[in-house]
């Protein structure tokens, strides 16, 4: 079983990212279940605006899309900006929209039988609001969400300490991450054994 994550941090290249730190911890938990995690940073890719599977010359999305479909588990990770998912996360949702009209031999969206998780970090309130936006979008495009499908950390509002600055994950965040991963892996295994029906 494989997992694929899209890191929607606004930071490029090797610049330290709190979103990456939370993904590191998710990756460690997945490893406990024998699942490997691959990831990309949207900020490093030329993902064109649009809502189709391929927006033409130079669009990096088709390769990301293939990675999404090659994995049983999908993680969408974003920082909070102004109380909302960041712009890169919104772009990813817009590109995932193409799955609504892209069905397989069963008549199901190609993302059916794939389980999604959400990871959120920020120095302002809004993690549950961000999760709600991403949950609805991921459900709309065919992903299944297990119980407790989000892990998050929110620091003091407008403070200078980021998640990446902490010595270790706070106990509650670590516990939530472990539960999210365990439930998601269990659901992915159940769907592999008994996929969604033909429509």
C-alpha distance (Angstrom), angle and dihedral (degrees) to the residues before:
residue distance angle dihedral
X1 . . .
X2 3.81 . .
X3 3.78 135.5 .
X4 3.79 128.1 -155.8
X5 3.80 126.2 -164.2
X6 3.77 132.2 -164.1
X7 3.79 111.3 -153.7
X8 3.80 108.1 -154.0
X9 3.82 96.3 -170.5
X10 3.78 113.2 142.1
X11 3.81 89.1 -134.2
X12 3.80 118.6 101.1
X13 3.78 133.7 -143.2
X14 3.76 119.2 -13.6
X15 3.80 94.8 -18.4
X16 3.81 109.4 135.7
X17 3.80 111.9 -97.7
X18 3.80 129.2 -169.0
X19 3.79 87.7 -152.0
X20 3.81 88.9 58.7
X21 3.81 91.1 50.8
X22 3.81 90.9 55.2
X23 3.82 88.9 47.0
X24 3.82 88.9 52.0
X25 3.79 88.4 56.7
X26 3.82 92.0 46.7
X27 3.81 88.6 49.9
X28 3.80 90.5 52.4
X29 3.81 91.1 51.7
X30 3.80 91.6 47.1
X31 3.80 88.6 51.9
X32 3.81 89.3 58.6
X33 3.82 86.1 62.0
X34 3.81 93.9 45.9
X35 3.81 94.0 -104.4
X36 3.81 122.5 132.4
X37 3.81 121.6 -147.2
X38 3.79 126.3 -145.0
X39 3.80 120.6 -174.3
X40 3.77 145.5 -176.3
X41 3.79 134.2 -161.6
X42 3.78 112.3 -129.5
X43 3.83 90.0 -152.5
X44 3.82 88.8 64.9
X45 3.81 93.7 52.5
X46 3.78 134.7 71.7
X47 3.79 96.3 -123.9
X48 3.78 104.0 172.2
X49 3.80 121.9 -139.7
X50 3.79 114.4 -103.5
X51 3.78 144.2 84.3
X52 3.80 103.0 -105.6
X53 3.81 130.6 96.0
X54 3.82 91.0 -111.4
X55 3.80 124.9 22.4
X56 3.78 94.7 -170.6
X57 3.78 139.8 -106.5
X58 3.79 113.6 21.2
X59 3.80 96.0 5.1
X60 3.81 110.1 147.0
X61 3.80 94.3 -165.2
X62 3.84 99.0 88.2
X63 3.81 90.5 64.2
X64 3.82 91.6 47.0
X65 3.80 88.9 48.5
X66 3.82 90.9 53.3
X67 3.80 89.7 52.3
X68 3.81 90.5 50.8
X69 3.81 90.5 52.7
X70 3.82 93.4 44.7
X71 3.82 91.7 59.5
X72 3.79 131.3 69.5
X73 3.81 92.2 -150.1
X74 3.80 128.1 49.1
X75 3.81 127.3 -166.6
X76 3.79 121.2 -163.6
X77 3.81 109.1 -165.7
X78 3.79 125.1 -173.8
X79 3.77 143.2 162.4
X80 3.81 119.1 -127.0
X81 3.79 115.8 -109.6
X82 3.80 119.9 -178.2
X83 3.77 89.6 -17.2
X84 3.81 94.8 -55.5
X85 3.81 139.4 87.4
X86 3.79 108.3 -80.4
X87 3.79 121.0 -98.4
X88 3.81 92.9 -98.5
X89 3.81 90.3 57.4
X90 3.79 90.4 51.0
X91 3.80 89.9 51.2
X92 3.81 90.8 51.0
X93 3.81 90.7 51.9
X94 3.80 90.1 49.6
X95 3.80 91.2 52.0
X96 3.82 92.2 45.4
X97 3.82 86.4 56.4
X98 3.81 89.0 82.4
X99 3.82 88.9 73.9
X100 3.81 90.3 70.4
X101 3.80 91.3 75.3
X102 3.84 96.9 30.2
X103 3.78 107.3 88.7
X104 3.78 133.3 174.3
X105 3.82 131.1 -135.6
X106 3.81 90.1 -73.5
X107 3.78 92.9 54.6
X108 3.81 88.9 -111.2
X109 3.79 124.0 128.2
X110 3.81 109.6 -95.8
X111 3.78 89.8 -114.0
X112 3.81 91.6 61.7
X113 3.82 112.0 119.1
X114 3.82 89.7 29.8
X115 3.77 119.6 112.9
X116 3.80 122.1 -142.4
X117 3.78 131.8 -153.8
X118 3.81 130.5 -171.2
X119 3.82 128.2 -143.8
X120 3.81 121.6 -170.0
X121 3.81 133.5 -177.9
X122 3.78 132.4 175.2
X123 3.78 150.9 134.9
X124 3.78 94.2 -120.2
X125 3.77 137.8 57.5
X126 3.78 120.7 -88.1
X127 3.82 108.7 84.5
X128 3.80 93.1 128.4
X129 3.79 91.6 46.5
X130 3.81 90.6 50.1
X131 3.80 90.3 47.8
X132 3.81 91.1 50.6
X133 3.81 91.6 52.6
X134 3.79 93.1 48.1
X135 3.83 94.6 42.3
X136 3.79 91.5 55.2
X137 3.79 92.9 46.3
X138 3.80 93.6 47.6
X139 3.81 91.4 47.6
X140 3.81 91.2 48.7
X141 3.81 91.2 56.9
X142 3.80 95.0 48.8
X143 3.79 108.6 -91.7
X144 3.79 121.5 136.1
X145 3.81 119.8 -133.2
X146 3.79 122.7 -150.0
X147 3.79 124.1 -147.1
X148 3.80 110.1 -71.3
X149 3.81 93.5 14.6
X150 3.81 95.9 169.7
X151 3.78 135.0 69.1
X152 3.77 121.8 -174.0
X153 3.77 149.4 162.8
X154 3.79 125.4 -152.7
X155 3.78 119.5 -173.8
X156 3.76 130.2 -160.7
X157 3.80 111.5 -54.6
X158 3.81 113.1 -92.5
X159 3.82 90.8 -6.0
X160 3.79 124.2 144.4
X161 3.83 96.6 -127.5
X162 3.80 113.1 97.5
X163 3.79 128.2 -168.8
X164 3.80 89.5 -104.0
X165 3.83 89.0 59.0
X166 3.81 94.3 61.3
X167 3.81 119.1 101.4
X168 3.81 91.0 -134.5
X169 3.76 140.5 -7.5
X170 3.81 112.3 -78.7
X171 3.79 111.4 -106.1
X172 3.80 94.6 -111.0
X173 3.81 93.6 49.5
X174 3.81 91.6 47.1
X175 3.79 90.6 48.8
X176 3.81 92.1 48.2
X177 3.81 91.3 48.5
X178 3.81 91.9 50.9
X179 3.82 92.1 48.7
X180 3.80 93.3 46.3
X181 3.80 92.2 51.5
X182 3.80 95.1 44.4
X183 3.81 92.1 50.8
X184 3.81 93.5 44.4
X185 3.82 93.5 50.0
X186 3.81 90.7 47.4
X187 3.81 91.5 51.1
X188 3.81 92.5 46.2
X189 3.81 89.9 52.5
X190 3.82 90.4 49.0
X191 3.81 91.6 50.5
X192 3.81 91.1 47.3
X193 3.80 88.9 54.9
X194 3.79 94.1 43.5
X195 3.83 113.6 18.2
X196 3.76 124.5 -163.3
X197 3.84 113.2 -77.5
X198 3.76 131.2 -100.8
X199 3.80 111.7 -90.9
